[in-house]
């Protein structure tokens, strides 16, 4: 016990000591500013600053040595100080009010900054979760347990999105007149310049050609050169959409033995349409309504045409070229297979993952919509601080921002459970979890 106590005593509280030294240095810097014109006083202060800075550097070096020495031994690691661990001094010192800088303090600018800083922190966390999912789905052979981890990370993202949505309610406690108190000091800064959000869109799979142009220029031109490089690099890297498509295309159950999912589904769909047509013709014959019959027959024909894109690769590829679809023919079939047979044990987590991707798309669309409505409430149809058309620009991005629309549109191709093709017993067994007794 004495030995353990001695080791713990040797682990100096570097965190608290370094914080004290930084406080002293801050005080000396302030004294130096006040001593303008007094050369001797400034020289004395600079000498003290040098001494304390040397102490701080020596303490940092000693701390690093102790960290290296005690990396595998908790008792030999230096104690961690809460404020230093989360860099609280940096966080709490990062609210620099432009209105105060120009001697025109606006109370609500603090709220405006804090809300946007909180958003940037959440963007960072979403990117952290997203990168983990992209990496796992990018494997040539994705282990089943990794799908569970993907679901976990994606679910966390949806919970963060809910918080982001609620934060707008806090921001809306600021009135339009409150905002006008400091808005003019923000030019030409704009939320459009959030490089993390642009990075997030690219990592999800946003295509450059799908973006709404900003002042008829590429989106990245409004960013700093450093941030432009980051977002443009992300455009050429594997995205969540790309790796999801690759994973779906590797689905081994689309053709299994004598079972071919596409052929079976075509037969089931045609039987459903034929049955619907028979019912419509019979009912309209009784009513004698030619217009009603033609309308209903056309509706069924339109639905059959929509299904044809799913069943025919050429038709599907034409939709991709036209921009009305993006997910590949084979990946679309795999996603549908998962959606239809979601209750099969092997498909349960993949179905959950696809559902979460739809949620993420919807949550960002809802967030964009609420943000757009809030901007309209704050500035009406005025030009945004960054020079955009403000409300009208934001409104145009709502639908354009959807990445996984093809997954969300799967409901178009679903058949009632009673009309789904039955899976053969050998495939049912492969899709189930079962234990063999020894």
C-alpha positions in Angstrom: 0.0 0.0 0.0 2.9 2.4 0.8 4.4 1.6 -2.6 1.1 2.3 -4.4 0.6 5.5 -2.4 4.1 6.6 -3.3 3.5 6.1 -7.0 0.3 8.0 -6.8 2.0 10.9 -5.0 4.7 10.9 -7.7 2.0 11.4 -10.3 1.9 15.2 -10.0 -1.4 16.9 -10.8 0.0 18.4 -14.0 -3.5 19.5 -15.2 -4.1 21.8 -12.3 -0.6 23.2 -12.2 -0.5 23.9 -16.0 -3.9 25.7 -15.7 -2.4 27.9 -12.9 0.6 28.7 -15.1 -1.6 29.6 -18.0 -3.7 31.9 -15.8 -0.5 33.6 -14.6 0.7 34.0 -18.2 -2.7 35.5 -19.2 -2.4 38.0 -16.4 1.1 39.0 -17.4 0.0 39.5 -21.0 -2.7 41.8 -19.8 -0.2 43.8 -17.6 2.0 44.1 -20.6 -0.8 45.6 -22.7 -1.5 48.2 -19.9 2.2 49.1 -19.5 2.5 50.7 -23.0 5.2 53.4 -23.0 7.0 52.0 -19.9 9.9 50.2 -21.5 11.5 49.0 -18.2 8.1 47.6 -16.9 7.5 45.9 -20.2 11.0 44.3 -20.1 10.5 43.0 -16.6 7.1 41.5 -17.6 8.6 39.8 -20.7 11.3 38.3 -18.5 8.7 36.8 -16.2 6.7 35.6 -19.2 9.8 33.8 -20.5 10.4 32.2 -17.1 6.8 31.0 -16.7 6.7 29.8 -20.3 9.9 27.7 -19.8 8.2 26.2 -16.6 5.1 25.3 -18.6 7.2 23.7 -21.4 9.2 21.7 -18.9 6.1 20.6 -17.1 4.5 19.5 -20.5 7.6 17.5 -21.3 7.6 15.8 -17.9 3.9 15.1 -18.2 4.5 13.4 -21.6 7.3 11.3 -20.1 5.1 10.2 -17.3 2.3 9.4 -19.8 4.6 7.3 -21.9 5.9 5.5 -18.8 2.5 4.8 -17.3 0.5 4.1 -20.5 -0.2 0.5 -19.4 -0.5 1.3 -15.7 -3.3 3.4 -14.4 -1.5 4.2 -11.1 1.4 5.8 -12.9 -0.7 8.0 -15.2 -1.0 11.6 -14.3 -4.5 12.6 -13.0 -6.7 14.1 -15.7 -8.3 17.5 -14.9 -11.9 17.9 -16.3 -11.6 21.4 -17.7 -8.3 20.6 -19.4 -9.5 17.3 -20.7 -12.4 18.8 -22.6 -10.4 22.0 -23.4 -13.1 24.1 -21.6 -11.0 27.2 -21.7 -10.9 27.1 -25.5 -14.6 26.3 -25.8 -15.8 29.1 -23.4 -13.4 31.6 -24.9 -14.6 31.0 -28.5 -17.6 33.3 -28.4 -16.3 36.5 -29.9 -19.2 38.9 -30.5 -18.9 41.0 -33.6 -21.3 43.5 -32.2 -19.2 43.9 -29.0 -16.1 44.3 -31.1 -17.6 47.4 -32.7 -18.9 48.8 -29.4 -22.5 47.9 -30.2 -23.2 44.9 -27.9 -26.2 42.8 -29.0 -27.4 40.4 -26.3 -28.7 37.7 -28.7 -25.5 37.4 -30.7 -24.2 35.1 -27.9 -27.1 32.7 -28.5 -26.6 32.8 -32.2 -22.9 31.9 -31.9 -23.4 29.1 -29.3 -26.1 27.5 -31.4 -23.9 27.4 -34.5 -20.9 26.2 -32.6 -23.1 23.4 -31.1 -24.1 22.4 -34.7 -20.5 22.2 -35.8 -19.7 19.9 -32.9 -22.6 17.7 -33.8 -21.5 17.7 -37.4 -18.1 16.5 -36.2 -19.7 13.7 -34.3 -21.9 12.7 -37.2 -18.8 12.6 -39.5 -17.0 10.4 -36.9 -19.9 7.9 -36.9 -20.3 8.1 -40.7 -16.6 7.4 -41.4 -16.8 4.2 -39.3 -19.8 3.0 -41.3 -18.2 3.8 -44.6 -15.1 1.9 -43.7 -17.0 -1.2 -42.6 -19.2 -1.3 -45.7 -16.2 -0.7 -47.9 -14.8 -4.2 -47.0 -14.8 -6.8 -49.8 -16.5 -9.2 -47.4 -18.5 -7.4 -44.7 -18.9 -9.6 -41.5 -22.4 -9.9 -40.1 -21.3 -8.4 -36.8 -20.2 -5.2 -38.7 -23.8 -4.7 -40.0 -24.8 -4.6 -36.3 -22.2 -1.9 -35.7 -23.3 0.0 -38.7 -26.9 0.0 -37.4 -25.6 1.3 -34.0 -23.6 4.2 -35.6 -26.5 5.1 -37.9 -29.0 5.1 -35.0 -26.7 7.4 -33.1 -26.7 9.8 -36.1 -30.5 9.9 -36.1 -30.6 10.7 -32.4 -28.1 13.6 -33.0 -30.4 14.8 -35.8 -33.3 15.0 -33.4 -31.2 17.2 -31.1 -30.2 19.4 -34.1 -33.9 19.8 -35.0 -34.8 20.8 -31.4 -31.9 23.3 -31.3 -33.7 25.4 -33.9 -36.5 25.9 -31.3 -34.0 27.5 -29.0 -32.7 29.7 -31.8 -36.3 30.8 -32.6 -36.6 32.4 -29.2 -34.6 35.2 -30.9 -36.9 37.6 -32.7 -36.3 39.2 -36.1 -35.5 42.5 -34.4 -33.1 40.8 -32.1 -31.3 39.3 -35.1 -31.2 42.7 -36.9 -29.3 44.1 -33.9 -26.2 42.3 -35.1 -26.9 40.9 -38.5 -25.1 43.6 -40.4 -21.9 42.8 -38.6 -21.8 39.3 -40.0 -21.3 40.0 -43.7 -20.2 38.1 -45.7 -20.2 35.1 -43.4 -22.9 32.5 -43.9 -23.9 29.1 -42.8 -23.4 28.1 -46.4 -19.6 28.3 -45.5 -19.9 25.4 -43.1 -17.3 23.2 -44.6 -18.2 20.4 -42.2 -21.7 20.2 -43.4 -20.5 20.2 -47.1 -18.1 17.4 -46.1 -20.9 15.6 -44.4 -23.0 15.8 -47.6 -20.1 14.5 -49.7 -19.4 11.6 -47.3 -23.1 10.6 -47.5 -22.9 10.6 -51.3 -24.1 14.0 -52.6 -23.2 14.4 -56.3 -21.7 17.8 -57.3 -24.2 18.0 -60.3 -27.1 17.5 -57.9 -26.2 20.6 -55.9 -28.1 23.9 -56.2 -25.6 26.4 -57.5 -24.7 29.3 -55.2 -24.6 32.6 -57.2 -24.1 30.4 -60.3 -20.8 29.1 -58.9 -19.7 25.8 -57.6 -20.5 25.4 -53.9 -16.9 25.1 -52.8 -15.9 28.5 -54.2 -17.3 30.2 -51.1 -14.9 28.3 -48.8 -11.3 29.0 -47.9 -8.6 27.3 -50.0 -7.9 24.8 -47.1 -11.6 23.9 -46.8 -12.1 23.7 -50.5 -9.4 21.0 -50.7 -11.1 19.0 -47.9 -14.5 19.0 -49.5 -13.2 18.3 -53.0 -11.1 15.5 -51.8 -14.2 13.9 -50.2 -15.9 14.0 -53.6 -13.4 11.5 -55.0 -13.4 9.2 -51.9 -15.8 6.3 -51.3 -19.1 7.6 -49.9 -21.7 5.9 -47.8 -23.9 5.6 -50.9 -21.1 4.1 -53.0 -20.2 1.5 -50.4 -23.8 0.7 -49.6 -24.4 0.0 -53.3 -21.3 -2.2 -53.4 -22.5 -4.2 -50.4 -26.0 -4.6 -51.8 -24.7 -5.9 -55.1 -22.8 -8.6 -53.2 -26.0 -10.0 -51.8 -25.8 -13.8 -52.2 -29.5 -14.6 -52.0 -30.8 -13.0 -55.3 -30.2 -16.3 -57.0 -30.0 -19.4 -54.8 -30.3 -22.8 -56.4 -33.6 -23.1 -58.3 -34.8 -19.8 -56.8 -34.4 -16.6 -58.8 -35.8 -13.6 -56.9 -36.4 -11.4 -59.9 -38.3 -14.0 -61.9 -40.4 -15.0 -58.9 -41.2 -11.4 -58.1 -42.2 -10.7 -61.8 -44.7 -13.5 -61.7 -46.2 -12.4 -58.4 -46.5 -8.7 -59.6 -48.1 -9.7 -62.9 -50.6 -11.9 -61.1 -51.5 -9.0 -58.8 -51.9 -6.5 -61.7 -54.0 -9.0 -63.6 -56.2 -9.6 -60.6 -56.6 -5.8 -60.0 -57.5 -5.3 -63.7 -60.1 -8.1 -63.5 -61.8 -6.5 -60.5 -61.8 -3.0 -62.1 -63.3 -4.2 -65.3 -66.0 -6.2 -63.5 -66.9 -3.3 -61.2 -67.0 -0.6 -64.0 -69.0 -3.0 -66.2 -71.7 -3.0 -63.5 -71.6 0.8 -63.0 -71.4 1.5 -66.8 -68.8 4.2 -66.3 -66.5 4.3 -69.3 -64.4 7.2 -68.0 -63.9 5.6 -64.6 -62.9 2.3 -66.4 -60.3 4.1 -68.6 -58.9 6.0 -65.6 -58.4 2.9 -63.5 -57.0 0.9 -66.4 -54.5 3.6 -67.1 -53.5 3.7 -63.4 -52.7 0.0 -63.5 -50.8 0.4 -66.7 -48.7 3.2 -65.2 -48.0 1.0 -62.1 -46.9 -1.8 -64.4 -44.6 0.6 -66.3 -43.0 1.6 -62.9 -42.4 -2.0 -62.1 -40.9 -2.6 -65.5 -38.0 -0.3 -64.6 -37.3 -2.7 -61.7 -37.5 -5.8 -63.8 -35.6 -4.6 -66.9 -32.0 -3.6 -66.6 -32.1 -1.4 -69.8 -35.1 0.5 -68.6 -33.5 1.0 -65.2 -30.3 2.2 -66.7 -32.2 4.8 -68.8 -33.7 6.1 -65.6 -30.2 6.4 -64.1 -29.0 8.3 -67.2 -32.0 10.6 -66.9 -31.3 11.2 -63.2 -34.6 9.9 -61.9 -32.8 6.9 -60.3 -29.3 6.4 -59.0 -29.0 3.0 -57.3 -27.8 0.3 -59.7 -30.1 -2.4 -61.1 -28.7 -5.2 -59.0 -28.4 -3.1 -55.8 -32.1 -2.1 -56.2 -33.1 -5.8 -56.4 -31.1 -6.6 -53.3 -32.7 -3.7 -51.4 -36.1 -4.9 -52.4 -35.4 -8.4 -51.4 -34.3 -7.2 -47.9 -37.4 -5.0 -47.6 -39.8 -7.7 -48.5 -38.3 -10.5 -46.4 -37.4 -8.3 -43.5 -38.7 -10.7 -40.9 -36.2 -13.4 -42.0 -33.4 -13.4 -39.3 -30.5 -12.8 -41.7 -32.3 -9.8 -43.2 -33.4 -8.2 -40.0 -30.3 -6.0 -39.4 -29.8 -5.1 -43.1 -33.5 -4.0 -43.1 -32.9 -1.9 -40.0 -29.9 -0.3 -41.7 -31.8 0.6 -44.8 -34.6 2.0 -42.7 -32.1 4.2 -40.8 -30.7 5.5 -44.0 -34.2 6.6 -45.0 -34.6 8.2 -41.5 -31.3 10.1 -42.0 -32.5 11.4 -45.4 -35.9 12.4 -44.0 -34.4 14.1 -40.9 -32.0 16.2 -42.9 -34.9 17.2 -45.2 -37.0 18.1 -42.2 -34.1 20.0 -40.7 -33.5 21.9 -43.9 -37.3 22.7 -44.1 -37.5 24.0 -40.6 -34.3 26.0 -41.1 -35.8 27.5 -44.2 -39.0 28.5 -42.5 -37.0 30.0 -39.6 -34.9 32.0 -42.1 -38.0 33.3 -43.8 -39.4 34.3 -40.4 -36.2 36.1 -39.5 -35.4 38.0 -42.7 -38.4 37.4 -45.0 -37.2 37.5 -48.7 -34.1 39.6 -48.0 -30.7 38.5 -49.4 -28.7 36.2 -47.0 -25.6 37.5 -45.2 -23.5 35.5 -47.6 -25.1 37.0 -50.7 -27.5 34.1 -51.5 -31.2 34.6 -52.2 -31.7 33.5 -48.6 -35.0 31.8 -48.1 -35.5 30.9 -51.8 -32.0 29.3 -52.0 -32.6 27.2 -48.8 -36.0 26.1 -50.1 -34.5 24.8 -53.3 -32.1 22.6 -51.4 -34.7 20.6 -49.5 -35.4 17.9 -52.1 -32.1 18.2 -53.8 -30.3 17.1 -50.6 -31.8 13.6 -50.5 -29.2 10.9 -51.0 -31.1 7.7 -50.5 -34.3 8.5 -52.3 -34.1 5.2 -54.2 -34.3 3.3 -50.9 -37.1 5.5 -49.7 -39.0 4.8 -52.9 -38.9 1.0 -52.4 -42.5 1.2 -51.1 -43.5 1.7 -54.8 -42.5 -1.9 -55.6 -43.8 -3.7 -52.5 -46.5 -6.3 -52.8 -48.9 -7.4 -50.1 -47.5 -10.2 -47.9 -50.2 -12.5 -49.0 -49.0 -12.2 -52.7 -45.3 -12.5 -52.1 -43.4 -15.4 -53.7 -42.8 -18.2 -51.1 -39.1 -18.8 -50.3 -38.0 -22.4 -50.9 -37.2 -24.4 -47.7 -33.5 -24.6 -48.3 -33.3 -20.8 -48.6 -35.5 -20.3 -45.6 -33.1 -22.4 -43.7 -30.1 -20.3 -44.9 -31.9 -17.1 -43.8 -32.6 -18.5 -40.3 -30.5 -18.8 -37.2 -30.4 -22.4 -36.1 -28.3 -24.5 -33.8 -27.4 -28.1 -34.5 -27.3 -30.5 -31.6 -24.1 -32.5 -31.3 
